[in-house]
């Protein structure tokens, strides 16, 4: 059984933020494509999304695992 502590909650919130960032970046890229413009800002959303996703996975599997073992 997985115990839900503060680290799991932070990882869950960061994961949700990553999904929201990917969604917004995809919508933004679609709008830019429809408008016919060439903007490089949409790549930043995907980089930020992968960064948030990576941090959430590190917290979930490293920090959360260590804290639940000590309890």
C-alpha positions as CSV (number, residue, x, y, z in Angstrom):
1,X,0.0,0.0,0.0
2,X,1.3,3.4,-0.9
3,X,1.2,5.9,1.9
4,X,0.2,9.4,0.8
5,X,2.5,11.9,2.5
6,X,3.4,15.4,1.6
7,X,6.0,14.4,-1.0
8,X,3.4,12.3,-2.9
9,X,1.1,15.3,-2.9
10,X,3.8,17.6,-4.2
11,X,4.6,15.0,-6.9
12,X,1.0,14.7,-7.8
13,X,0.5,18.5,-8.1
14,X,3.7,18.8,-10.2
15,X,2.4,16.1,-12.5
16,X,-0.9,17.9,-12.9
17,X,1.0,21.1,-13.7
18,X,3.0,19.3,-16.3
19,X,-0.2,17.9,-18.0
20,X,-1.7,21.4,-17.9
21,X,1.5,22.9,-19.4
22,X,1.5,20.3,-22.2
23,X,-2.2,21.0,-22.9
24,X,-1.8,24.7,-23.0
25,X,1.3,24.4,-25.2
26,X,-0.5,22.2,-27.6
27,X,-3.5,24.6,-27.8
28,X,-1.1,27.5,-28.3
29,X,0.8,25.7,-31.0
30,X,-2.5,24.9,-32.8
31,X,-3.5,28.5,-32.7
32,X,-0.1,29.6,-34.1
33,X,-0.3,27.0,-36.8
34,X,-3.8,28.1,-37.8
35,X,-2.7,31.7,-37.8
36,X,0.2,30.9,-40.1
37,X,2.7,32.5,-37.8
38,X,6.2,31.2,-37.0
39,X,6.7,31.6,-33.2
40,X,9.3,29.6,-31.2
41,X,7.6,30.2,-27.8
42,X,5.6,27.0,-28.0
43,X,8.8,25.0,-27.5
44,X,9.3,26.5,-24.1
45,X,6.0,25.1,-22.9
46,X,7.0,21.6,-23.9
47,X,10.4,22.0,-22.2
48,X,8.8,23.3,-19.1
49,X,6.3,20.4,-19.2
50,X,9.0,17.8,-19.4
51,X,10.9,19.6,-16.6
52,X,7.9,19.5,-14.3
53,X,7.2,15.9,-15.2
54,X,10.8,14.9,-14.5
55,X,10.8,16.7,-11.1
56,X,7.5,15.1,-10.1
57,X,8.8,11.6,-11.0
58,X,12.1,12.2,-9.0
59,X,10.1,13.4,-6.0
60,X,7.7,10.4,-6.2
61,X,10.2,7.7,-6.7
62,X,13.2,9.0,-4.7
63,X,12.1,11.3,-1.9
64,X,8.7,9.9,-1.3
65,X,10.0,6.3,-1.1
66,X,12.7,7.3,1.4
67,X,10.3,9.2,3.6
68,X,7.7,6.4,3.6
69,X,10.3,3.8,4.6
70,X,11.4,5.8,7.6
71,X,7.8,5.9,9.0
